[in-house]
Amino acid sequence: MSPPAFLPVGWGGIFRGLLAGLVLVLSLPGLASGAEPPQVFQFHHEGVLGTSLDLQAQAPDAQQAAAVEMAILDEIERLRKILSTYDETSEISRVNASTSPVPCSPELLDVLSFYDYWTAKSRGAYNGHLGELIGVWKAAEKAGTPPSAATLLPIVRSLALPGWKLDRATHTVTRLTTGTLDVSSLGKGFIISKAVVAARARAPTIQGILLNVGGDIFAGGSQAPGTPWAISVANPAHNEDNAPPLTQVKLTDRAISTSAAYERGYTFGGKHYSHIMDPRTGLPAQGVASATVIAGNSANANALATTLCVLKPEEGLELVRQIPDADCLIVTADGRQLRSPRFGTYEIAPAAAPTPPVAGQPGLWPTKYQVAVTITLKTPSGNARQIRRPYVAVWVEDANSKRVRTVAVWGNAPKYLPDLSEWWKLAQQDQQWAATVTRATRPAGQHRIVWDGLDDQGKPLPSGTYTVFLEVNRQHGSHAIGSTKIDCNRLPAQAVIAASAEYGQATLSFGPP
């Protein structure tokens, strides 16, 4: 059986509406002769589906780009009211509150049908009614002890049974399990696909759309005429926002998603466990550090990426070989990189690696030491579409108050970067865009960056005491700046930057990764 994009007889009608819309996305128009070349407009929102949203639209003018933005936000909000388990009034919540048939929209029926397909295809490694299992692990983490085998066994047995019954004739869903349905994994990908369809319908002359919701991306059309979208794949071993990517791919009319354990999970006795659950055992998945999937739509990419984190690597590769519209990059727990046969055709050849700087000499920065900075940008209350990502700069000054390194600069419109007034006095433009990185989904506003002890020219700096600055200026919001000194000599050290109206307390840690 093929995935929903290539369904055999009996499945096609279930997905006809979604796939018909996706055909629109895959047929973005070319640039008319004599027309003005389009521009790429960028938008960012925090607190969308519990994470961040980045959008790039290649459009003839700002008005059409804004229409794309509004169409995407409208469709996301419409589908959130159907699929969100955090909304007590949503359709999925009403299903969870009853064991009788509940009237449902075609969209919920479609999402549950996607789950039925992937549960069967994965032989139980993917599941849409993990709510009870997730709740048990959350409670166990608070108690400080992993759940016992006796606790997990009845849950695992129930997960092997159907969680719901769909009736297309009456448009109803009946919950069959005592646990709760949770469609957030595949649901986010479904929402992304439908949002791009909605944008394409509202702005039919749009040339390209890159939609990134928490690291799950759909690349429609092109970044510029004849130029595919370039997407970076986060390295699970170095997943900081400004870390070099594991690889880069070029995509046109394709979805890409990454599942991994590095952003979320459970901690017992100082040991981190994945948030991705194996429904067959009731235990956190292990053996795969991250899985990246390229597919025709985001629903299938999300489902398959999560499944590959549960299966053994060789089982995952075999599954992908059975899917005609999918390719993958699996990074195993021991760091091996396993690619499906066609994945390399998407990859961008890496540039020649620079000569590594000499460090660790007497008086210089200790070898392999870094300063890790964890930043939590506050999400103002209100409608998510009105919440703009702040412009952020992080830089370092030495003991003589000389700026030696701009670590990161974020913003979605270069013309506003001078609003970072203190950084702008000192630095040249050195932007680090977060809009084109596929990575594990992280909570809204949470970011990690590292400073490797090099200056802006890539040369090692001496050990000593440095001052790290954090400046934030939100569009239509407030301006905040803070700093702290940190001892970067031979011993590990910690420091904090006090919280402000725009960010929570930022933590700094000097030492080995």
Secondary structure, 3 states (H helix, E strand, C coil): CCCHHHCCCCCHHHHHHHHHHHHHHCCCCCCCCCCCCCEEEEEEEEEECCEEEEEEEEECCHHHHHHHHHHHHHHHHHHHHHHCCCCCCCHHHHHHCCCCCEECCHHHHHHHHHHHHHHHHCCCCCCCCCHHHHHHHHHHHHHCCCCCHHHHHHHHHHHCCCCEEEECCCCEEEECCCCCCCCHHHHHHHHHHHHHHHHHHHCCCCCEEEEEECCEEEEEECCECCECEEEEECECCECCCCCCCCEEEEECCEEEEEEECCCCEEEECCEEEECCEECCCCEECCCEEEEEEEECCHHHHHHHHHHHHHCCHHHHHHHHHCCCCCEEEEEECCCCEEECCCHHHCECCCCCCCCCCCCCCCCECCCCCEEEEEEEECCCCCCHHHCECEEEEEEEECCCCCEEEEEEEECCCHHHHHHCHHHHHHCCCCCCCCCCEECCCCCCCEEEEEECCECCCCCECECEEEEEEEEEEECCCCEEEEEEEEEECCCCEEEEECCCCCECCEEEEEECC
